[in-house]
Amino acid sequence: MPHINLSNEYPGIRSLFVYRPETAAPLNALVQVLLHNPHPTLSAGEREMIAAYVSRLNTCHYCSHIHGAIARHQLGDDAALMEQVFQNPETADISNKMKALLKIAAKVQKGGKHVTEDDIAVARNEGATDVEIHDTVLIAAAFCMYNRYVDGLATWQPHDENLYKMGEQRAREGYLTPPFKVAESSLR
């Protein structure tokens, strides 16, 4: 049960965005730039992977599932890949550069001062650019905020995996279109 009066037509952060459109606009604009807009080198799927992984570390059910679904759609519809990342990025079928960036993201999730010069050196040795390192840290930091926003107000976070099909819409359209509305029949 949410801590405040939220619409039950929208899960997770979407209900908060409907509740406060004034704060939704800048938060959506930020996530649009971080995860969806063109990037010099990281694909949208790789950036969604970082967001989903940090959300999983934060145990935010909604964010890890929706961003995992978006990443899956953007990375060739490979559900097993996201599960590998969630279980252990070091053994996942991803590039060494992504493994290094996810390690940095995990350190940011614990606290920014956990990131070390060695972590940065490893990422650079695997081919990560300063922009990729910067954006990884910013995505991880932003998703700590988004996760705490969703969980801090106890939003509805469905456990029906079919409801996360809305990830396909976000993968296609980005974050500036109206939110996916959950059909009344799926609430039962």
C-alpha positions in Angstrom: 0.0 0.0 0.0 1.5 3.3 -1.0 2.3 5.8 1.7 0.4 8.5 -0.2 -2.7 8.5 -2.4 -1.5 7.3 -5.8 -3.3 6.0 -8.8 -3.5 2.2 -9.0 -3.5 2.5 -12.8 0.2 3.0 -13.0 2.9 1.0 -11.3 6.2 2.2 -9.7 7.5 5.6 -10.7 4.8 6.1 -13.2 2.3 6.6 -10.4 4.5 9.2 -8.9 4.9 11.0 -12.2 1.1 11.1 -12.6 0.8 12.4 -9.0 3.4 15.2 -9.5 3.8 16.1 -13.2 5.9 19.1 -12.2 8.6 16.9 -10.8 8.0 14.2 -13.4 9.1 16.5 -16.3 12.7 17.0 -15.2 13.1 13.4 -14.0 11.8 12.1 -17.3 14.1 14.5 -19.2 17.1 13.3 -17.2 16.4 9.6 -17.8 15.6 10.3 -21.5 19.1 11.8 -21.9 20.8 9.1 -19.8 19.2 6.0 -21.2 17.4 6.7 -24.5 18.9 9.6 -26.5 21.8 8.8 -28.9 25.1 8.3 -27.1 28.6 8.5 -28.6 29.5 4.9 -27.7 27.2 3.1 -25.3 24.1 1.6 -26.8 20.7 2.4 -25.2 20.6 -1.3 -24.1 23.9 -1.1 -22.3 22.8 2.0 -20.5 19.5 0.4 -19.5 21.6 -2.6 -18.3 23.5 -0.3 -15.9 20.2 1.1 -14.7 18.6 -2.3 -14.2 21.7 -3.7 -12.5 21.9 -0.8 -10.0 18.1 -1.2 -9.4 18.6 -4.9 -8.7 21.4 -4.1 -6.2 19.0 -1.6 -4.5 16.3 -4.3 -4.5 13.9 -2.1 -6.3 11.6 -4.6 -7.9 9.8 -2.3 -10.3 12.9 -0.5 -11.6 15.0 -3.6 -12.0 12.2 -5.4 -13.8 11.1 -2.6 -16.1 14.7 -1.5 -17.0 15.7 -5.1 -17.4 12.8 -5.6 -19.8 13.8 -2.4 -21.7 17.4 -3.6 -21.9 16.3 -7.0 -23.1 14.3 -5.4 -26.0 17.2 -3.2 -26.9 19.8 -6.0 -26.8 18.2 -8.5 -29.1 15.3 -9.7 -26.9 17.7 -12.0 -24.9 16.1 -12.4 -21.5 18.8 -14.8 -20.3 21.5 -12.1 -20.8 19.9 -9.8 -18.2 19.5 -12.7 -15.8 23.2 -13.4 -16.2 24.0 -9.8 -15.4 21.8 -9.8 -12.4 23.3 -13.1 -11.1 27.0 -12.2 -11.7 28.2 -9.6 -14.2 31.7 -11.1 -14.1 30.4 -14.3 -15.7 27.7 -12.8 -18.0 28.1 -12.9 -21.7 29.0 -9.2 -22.0 32.1 -7.3 -23.0 35.0 -6.8 -20.5 34.3 -3.1 -20.8 30.7 -3.6 -19.7 31.9 -5.8 -16.8 34.3 -3.0 -15.7 31.5 -0.3 -16.0 29.1 -2.5 -14.0 31.7 -2.9 -11.3 32.0 0.9 -11.1 28.2 1.2 -11.0 28.0 -1.3 -8.2 30.6 0.8 -6.3 28.5 4.0 -6.8 25.5 2.1 -5.5 27.3 1.5 -2.2 28.5 5.1 -2.1 30.5 7.3 -4.6 33.6 7.2 -2.5 33.9 3.4 -3.0 35.0 4.0 -6.6 38.8 3.8 -6.8 41.5 4.9 -9.2 42.0 1.1 -9.8 38.4 0.7 -10.9 38.8 3.6 -13.3 42.1 2.2 -14.6 40.5 -1.2 -15.2 37.7 0.4 -17.2 40.0 2.4 -19.3 42.2 -0.6 -20.0 39.1 -2.4 -21.3 38.4 0.6 -23.6 36.0 2.7 -21.6 36.2 6.4 -22.4 35.9 9.2 -20.0 32.3 9.9 -21.3 31.4 6.2 -20.7 32.8 6.3 -17.2 31.1 9.6 -16.5 27.7 8.4 -17.7 28.0 5.1 -15.9 28.5 7.0 -12.6 25.7 9.4 -13.4 23.3 6.5 -14.3 24.2 4.6 -11.2 23.8 7.7 -9.0 20.5 8.7 -10.7 19.1 5.2 -10.3 19.9 5.2 -6.6 17.7 8.3 -6.4 14.9 6.9 -8.6 14.9 3.6 -6.6 14.7 5.4 -3.3 11.8 7.5 -4.7 9.9 4.5 -5.8 10.5 2.5 -2.6 10.4 5.4 -0.2 6.7 6.0 -1.1 5.9 2.3 -1.3 4.6 2.4 -4.8 2.8 -0.5 -6.3 5.3 -2.8 -7.9 3.6 -5.7 -9.7 5.1 -9.2 -9.5 3.2 -10.3 -12.7 6.0 -10.5 -15.3 3.4 -9.8 -18.1 2.9 -6.3 -16.8 6.6 -5.5 -17.6 5.8 -5.9 -21.3 5.5 -2.1 -21.1 9.3 -2.2 -21.3 8.9 -2.7 -25.1 7.0 0.7 -25.3 9.8 2.5 -23.4 12.5 0.8 -25.5 10.8 2.0 -28.6 9.5 5.5 -27.5 11.8 6.6 -24.7 10.6 8.4 -21.6 8.8 11.4 -22.9 5.6 9.7 -24.0 2.6 9.1 -21.8 3.0 6.2 -19.3 1.7 2.7 -20.0 -1.7 2.3 -18.2 -2.3 -1.0 -16.6 -5.6 -2.5 -17.7 -8.1 -3.0 -14.9 -8.4 -6.7 -15.6 -4.7 -7.2 -15.0 -5.1 -5.8 -11.4 -7.1 -8.8 -10.4 
